[in-house]
Amino acid sequence: MYGIEKMGRFDSSFISRVQQANDIVEVISEHVNLTRKGGEMVGLCPFHDDHRPSMYVNGVKQIFKCFSCGAGGSVFTFVQMRENLTFPQAIERLAERAGIELPSENQKSKIESRQSIDPNKLAKVNAWAAKHFQANLADKQKGKSASEYVAERQITQESVKKWRLGLALSQDDLIKTAKAKNASIDLLIKAGLVTARNHDKFTGRLMFTITDVTGRVIGFGGRTLDGADAKYINSPTTILFDKSNCLYGLEQARHEIVSTGTAVVVEGYTDCIMAHQFGCTNVVATLGTSFTAGQGRILKRYAKKVVLIFDSDIAGTEAANRALDVCLSQGIDIKLASVPQGKDPCDFLLTAGRKRFEKLIDNAVDVFEFKWKRLTENLDSDDTIVGRKAAVEAFLQTVATSLQAGSLPQIDRGLIANRLSKIIGLDSRQINAELSRRLTRATKNTSYNFESRESRGVDLGQGLSAAAQREILEVLLNEPKLFELVKEKATAEFFDVPILRQIADILFETLNSDAEPSLAAVLAKAESVEVGNVIAELAQAGEEKGNFQPRLIGALNAMQQEQRQIKKRKIKAIKDQRQFLRHFVENTGKQNPRNIGMT
């Protein structure tokens, strides 16, 4: 049974309390930009590469469902999938979000002992370290030189507090403090704050606290203050932190990004902080990497348009070019702006001010304007056939990527082909043919990936019996009052498809025990993400079909008929075995079949 006894220290009343305190629309809105469509909310699904909103969130039923990849379930299922958590960890995460006190610590330790790494514990130790670093910076003696650097960069004390800036001292200050407080060194190691040899990871550095969109401390960035070789270092990859899938400042910028529909991306921590300090609060920063596909997917949940601000040197231009390809492949509307030579956004804001910075953003160039300029410059500067061919192919790939993502109208394709034919001397029909070949290859790759995902789907059984089992569950998930009809003819043991049996166990238990059962109550008992997905799928399918009672009666009759057939087959099998034994004994002359090891 998948009932209370399998939920460890969390009983059904506690889970229900946590669920009621975390509205699914509000929780998912912290991760995805949702808009209203009819009676539901809709947004881009974060569990696959979604170009058109395919995830629906129902605030009345408290469920979500993606009609493209099949993900669905309760608020617990969403958090499990989104943050890679177990069911108990998702309950803890949402309880913490709602300010609900967890059950006793002795029960908690039993669960944690069975888990190698608990994301919530890592977040807590990160938060503790952030406060320690902040205290170091605030200390007039310990933080003197770091505070002078902060003042020199013209970062205000208000910004220091808002962004939780801190200081990592030298000589293993963090680990010594942890030991003095009997804190877990193992957790510090797992969080990437202490090395395996029990030394501080960050020493002599100004510390930038990195949070996720909900405000959890997931990692740190450290800028050297003592001339170390690496100017900046980040936390290593953990279960909470991966710099390719995180953006600095998203917690602080999310609301303004959603409000304006535009996200501005800069490269550095101080660039981001200074932009917010000047009132440009839709700015986020990459974490020492080129703009990645993961970062693109994150921004796509909140922004309709991305403006990338890059340095105008060669390295900055190359980084911008790579970022464009990432955004185009995901159908993101992206524009580019460059700060004047020799300046970064932080310096530009300090010298030029907010209005000129905003003008820089407003004047950002379109993708194809940037790419076209890059193409013509490469053609002018490289006379070799190989170099010119590479420049043209790179441009064609950009066009094909945009077409495949649906971000370039067909009429623009024709105009680009005609314009390109004039400068490279190739017929526009040949250019269009090459684009078609590239599109065909891209479509085949997409189809293959989709089929690969589908082939790993859940086995819901085959044949009449499995269909009848699915039908019964579909009806009961929508019309629980019809359970009285089911109890007369079937029990959970009638369900022989493994995942359907799990769902029947949960559903039958809920319908037997709850005075007013709901779909949300059923989903709250689904510990497995897979089970939650299938429950949402069955509920949706049942709702679309309607006609509940006749379908239920038909499915019950089909199931009973199938059970009768199974019983007949078993009786026949027993008769056939006995007949075989009788003939065997007669033919061998042995009177007792036990003598040959058969009964």
N, C-alpha and C positions, 0 to 999 in steps of 0.2 A: 504494500500500500504506500501511496505517496502522500501521506497525511501528516498529522502533527508530529508523530514520532520521528519522522525523517528530517525535521527542520531544526534538530538540535535544541539549542536553548531558546529559540524563537517560537512561541506558541502562536496559534492562529489569531488570537486577539491582538498580540503585539504587531504581527505582520499587517493585519487589517488597519491598525492605528497608523503605522508608517505609510501604508498605501494611501489612506485618506488624507494624510498630511502633505502628500507630494502629488499635486495635480499633474497628470501626464503631459498636458499641453505646456505647462510652465517648465517642467523638467526638460522636455525635448526642445523647447524654445531656447534653452541655454546652449544647445549644440547646433540647432538648425533654425534657419530663418523660415518661419511658418506664416502663411497667408490664408485668409478664410476663403473657402470654396463651398458654398451651400451651407450645410450644417456641420461641416468638418473643417479641419485645418490641413493644409497640404504644404509639403516642402520637398527639397532634394534629399533623397535617401543617403545617409552616411555610410551604408553598408555595401554599396557598389558604386561604380562610376556612373552616377545619375546625371543626365543632361537636361531632362525635363522632370519637373516635380512628380514623383510617383509614390511618395509616402504620405498616407493619410492618417491623421490623428483625430480620434473621436473622443471629445471631452465628456460626453454623456456616458459612454460605455467604458471610458478610461482604457482604451486600447489604441495601438498603432498598427498599421499594416502597409507594407510596400507591395504594390501590384506588379513590380518588375522583378525583384529578386526573391520575394516571398517572405522576407523578414517580417515578424509581427509578434505581438504579445502585449504584456502589461508594462507598467513603468519599470518593474524589476527586470523584465526581459531586456528592455532598451538599455538600461544601465549595465547589465551583464555584458551585452554585446558591445556597447560603446566603449566600456572601460576594461574589458577583458577580466571580469570578476566572476567569482562563484556566486551562487544564490545567497548564502549567508553574508558574503562581503557586500553584495548589492543592497541587502537589507540594512547593513551597518552604514553604508554610504548614504542612503536616503534618510536613515534615522538621524545621522549627523547633520545632514542638510536641513532637516526640519527641526533640529534642536531637541530631539527626543532622546532621553537617557536610555542607554543600553542596559540589558540585564547584568547581573553581577559579574565581577571580574574573574572569579574562579571558574565560572562556566565559559567565559570568553577565552581564557587561556587554553582550555581544552580544545577549542576549535582551532586556535592559532597554532597549536603544536602539530596539527595535522596539515598545516599549510606552509610550504617552503618560504613564500614571500607574500605578505599581506599588503596590498597597495595602500590601504588606509593607514597602516602602521608606518609605511615609508613616508606618506604625506605628513603624518604627525611628527616624525623625527626631522623632516625637512623644515616644518614650521618652527620646531624648537631651535634648529640651527639658524634659521632666519632671524629669530629674536635675539639669539646670541650674537650674531654678526652685527645686528642693529645696535645692540648695547655697546659693542666695541667701538663703533663709529661715533656714538653719542658721548662716549667717555672722553673728557677733555684732554687727558694725558695720553691714553692709548690711541685715540683717534685723531690726534692733532694733525699729523702730516696728511692723512687721508681727507680730513675735513678741509684742509687748505687746498688740496687738489680739486675737491668738489666745488669749493667757492671759486677757484680759478676758472673752472668750466662753466661758471655762472648758473649752476643748478641750485635752486632755492631750497630752503629747509622744508618748505611745504612739499616740494617734489621728493625730497629725501624720504619723508614719511609716507607719502602716497605710494611710492615705488619700492618701499622697504629696502633702501640701500643699506649696505652694511660693510663691515671690514673683517677680513680673515687675517688674524695676526700670525706671526711666525712662531716657530718652536712648538708645534703641536698643541696649540692653545685649545682647540675644539675637543680633541680626544682627552686631554687632561681634565677639562671641565666635565665631560661626560662621565669619566671614571669617578670623579669626585661626587657626582650625583647618582652614581650606580645606574647610569643609563646603559642601554644595550649597545655594546660596541659592534655586535653582529649586524644590527639594523643600520648603524652608521656606515658600515662597509657596504651593505646591500644598497644603501641610498647613494653610494658614490662619494660620500663625504670623507671617508677614511680609507686608506689603501689596505691591501691584504697584509702588509707589514706593519700595520698599526701606526701610520703617520697621517697627518692631515693632508687631504687632497689639495686644498686651497690654502696657500700661505702668502702673506704680504700682498694681498689683493683687495681692491674695491669690489664688493660683492653685489651683483644684480640678482634679485630674487625673481625667478621665473615661475609664473602661475599658469594654470589652465583657465579655461573660460569661466569656470565656477569659482575661481579664487584659491583653489588648492595649490600649495607650494609643491611643484613637481621637480624643480631642479634649480641650478645656479649658474651664473656666468661670472667669471672673475677677471678683472683687469689688473695687470701687474702694477705695483707701486714701487717695486725695488729693482726694476730693470731685468727681470727674468726673461729668458729667451722668447717664450710664447707670450705675446702681448695680451691675448685673451684665451681663456680656456673655459670649457663648459663642463657640466656634470657628465659623466659617462652615461651610456644608454642603460636605462632601468625599465622596470615594468611600468613606471609612470612617465618616463622622459625619453624622448627620441627627438633630437634637434631637427631632424628632417620632417617631423610631423608636428612641430610646435611653432608658435609665433609669439614673440615677446610683445606684451602690451595688449593682447587680445581681450583679457578680462576688462581692462580699462577702456578699450576702444569699441567693444562690441555694440553697445547701444547706439553710439553715434554712427557706426558703419551701417547698421540696420536702418536708422533714421534717414541718412543721406543716400544710402544705396551705393556708396563709394568707400573703398578701402585704399589707403595710401600705404605703400610698403617702402621702408627704408632699410638700410643695411645694419646700422649700429644701435646699441642700447641707448647711448646718449642722444643720438639723432631722434629716436622715438620719444624719450623723456622731454627733450627740449621742444618738440612739436606740441606735445600736450601742455607744456608749461606756457606756450604762446597761444593756447586755445584751439589748436588743431587736433581735436581729440578722436579723429578717425584714423590715426596713424599706428601702424604696427611695424615690427622689425623682424627680419630673418635672424638666425642664430649662428652667424659665422659661416653659413653655407650659401651657395647659390639658391635661388628660389626653386623649391622642389614641387613635385606633383602632389605630395602630401599636404604641403602648405597651400597649394592651389585648391585642393578639395576642401580644406578648412574654410578658406575665405569664401568659397562658392556658396557655403551655407548661409552667409550673412550679407554678402555684397553682390550687387548687380554689375558693378564695374570696379576694376582694379587699376590704380595708377602707381606705376613703379618709378621711384626716384633713384637714379643711379649716378655714380661719378662719371664724368665725361672722359676719363682716360681710357686706354685700351682695355684694361682689365674690367672696368666698369661697363664698357660697351659690350664686351663678350658676355659678361654675366647677364646683362639686360637681354641680349639676343637669345640666350638659353632660356631665360624666364618667359620670353614671348612664346617659344615653342611649347613650353609646359602649359601655359594658360590656353593657348589655341587648341591644344589637344583635348582640353576639358570644356571647351565652349565658353571660356571666360572672356568677357569684354575687357581688354587690357589696353592701356595707353602708357606712354613713357615720357618722362621728363628728366632732364639732366641739370645738375647744379653747375655753376660756372667753374671753370678749370681751377683746380687747387683747393676747392672748398668742399666740405661735407655739409649735409643738411643742417647739422647743429650750428656750425660756423655761419652758414648762410642766414639762418634765422636770427642769430645774434647781431649780424652786421646789417642785414637788409630788412628784417622785421616780418611780421605776419602777413601783411598785405602782399608783399612781393613773393613770399612763399606760396600763398594761395593762388597768385597769378601764375606761378610756375606750374602748379597743378592744373589750373584751368587751360593752360596752353600746351598741355601734354599732347604728344603726337600720336596719331593712329598707327596701328601695327604695320599696315602696308606702306605707310609713308616712311616709317623707320626702315623697313625691310627693303623698300625700293631704293632709298638713299644708300643703304649698305651695298646693294647689288651694283648700282652704278659706280660707286667708289671703287669696288673690287674690280669691276671691268676696266676702269680707267687706269688702275694701278698695276694690273697684272696682264701682261701681253701673252702669257703662255696659254696653250690650248687647255692644259690640265687645270690651271687656275681659273680660267674663264668658265669652263664646264662645271667645276665645283660650285662656283658662285651662282650659276643659273640653276643647277640642281637643288641647291639649298633654298633658293627662292621658290622654285616649283613645289618643293616639299612643304613649305609654309602654306602655299595656296591649297594644296591637296589636304593638308591637315585641317585647314579652316573649312573647306567644303565638307569633309567627312564629319566634322563636329557640328555642322549646320550653322556656322557663324559667318558664312560668306554667301550672299545671294548669287544665283546663277548669272544674273545680268552683269554683276561685277566680275565674274569669272571671264566672261567674254571680253570685257573692257581690258582686263589685265592681260589676257592672251594677245589681244591686238597691240597693246602698248609694248609688250615684251617682244613681239615679233619685229617691231620697228628697230629695236636696238641690237638684236642678236641676229637678224637676217633669216629667221626661221619662220616658215609659214604658220599662221595661227591655228590651222587645222592640225598640224603636227604637234603643236604645244598642247592643244586640247586632248589629243590622243594620248600624249604622255601623262597628262593629268588624270585621264580616265583609267589608265593602267595603274597608276598609284592608288587611286580610289578603290579599284577592284581588289588590289592586294590588301589594303587596309580593312575592307569589308570582310574579306575571307578571314583575316586574323581575328576580327571582332566576333564573327560567327563561331569560330573555333573555341574562343574563350568562353562564349556563352554556353556552348554545348558541354564544355568541360565542367562548368559550374553545375549545369543541370544533371550531368551524369552522377554527381555526388549527392543527388537529392535523397529525401527520406523515402523509405519503402513503406507505402501505405497499403500494401497487399494487392492481390489480384483476384479476379473472379467474383461471383455473385455474393458469396459470404462476406468478403472484405467490403464490397460496395454497400451491402446492407449495414454493416457495422459503422461505416463512415456516415451513412444516412441517419442512423439513430443518434449519433453524436452531434451531427449538424443540427438536427431538430431540437435536441435537449439544450444545446448551448444557446438557442434562441427562444425556446418555449419550455422553461424548466417545469412549468405546471403539468406538462404531459408526462412527467416522470411516473405518475401513478399508473399510467398504462403500461409503462416499461416494466415496473416492478412485478407485475403479474406474470410476465412472460420471459424475463431475462435478468441475468445478474452480470457483474463485471467479468466473471469467469467465461462468459460466452464469447468474449472478444479475444481472438487468438492471434491477431496481428500485433506484434510487440508494442509498437508505439501507440496503437489504438487502445491496447489493454492499459497502458500507463494512464492515458487520458480518461478512460472509463473508470479506473480506480479513483482518480481525483474527482471526476464529475459525480460519480455515484455517492462518494463520501460526502461531498458538498451538498448534494440534493437531499441526502438523508438527514444531515445535521443542521443545515441553515434554514431559518424560518423564511427568509426572503433571499434566496440564492441569486447571485448575479454573475455575469461573465467575468467581471473584475475579480470576484471572490474565487472563481475557479482558477483564473490565471495567477492569482497570488500564491497558489499552492504548486505551481509548475516550477520546479527547481531547475530543470534543464531548459536551456535556450531553445533547443530543438523541439521540445514538447510545447513550449510557449508559442513558437512559430506555427506549429501544426494546429494548435487550438485556435489561434487567430484565423488561420486559413479555413478551417472547418466552419467556424462561426460566420465568416464572410460568405462562404459558399451556401450555407444554409439560409442566410438572410436573403440572398439573391433569388433562391429557388422558391421560398415561401411555401404556402400550401402545407403547413406543418403536420396536422393530424393525419390526413390521408397518407402522406409520405411515411410517417412513422409507423402506421398500421401496416402498410405494404412492406416496409423494411423488416418489421418484427415477424410478419408472416414468412418472408423470404428466409430470415435467419432460422426460424423454427423448422421450416421445411428442410433447410440445409442440415440442421441438427438431426432431424429424422433420417435423412439420407446417410449421414455419417454413422448413426446408430445401426441402420440396416447393413451398411458396409462392414461394420465391425462384427455383427452377428454372422454375416455371410463368411467373413474371413475365419471366424472361429469354426464354423461348420466345415469349411474347406480344409482347415488344418486337421480337424479330427478325421475327416474322410481320408486325407493323405496318410495320416498315421495308421489308420486301420488297414489301408492297402499295403502300406510299408511292412506292417507286422505280418500280414498274410503272406506276402511275397518272400519275406526273409525267414519266416518260421519262428520268429521271436515273439513271445507272448507279452512281454512287458516293455513298453517303449522307454521306460526309465533306464533300461539296461544300455541304451545307446545314447543316453544323455539328452533325451527329449521328453517333454511333458505334454 
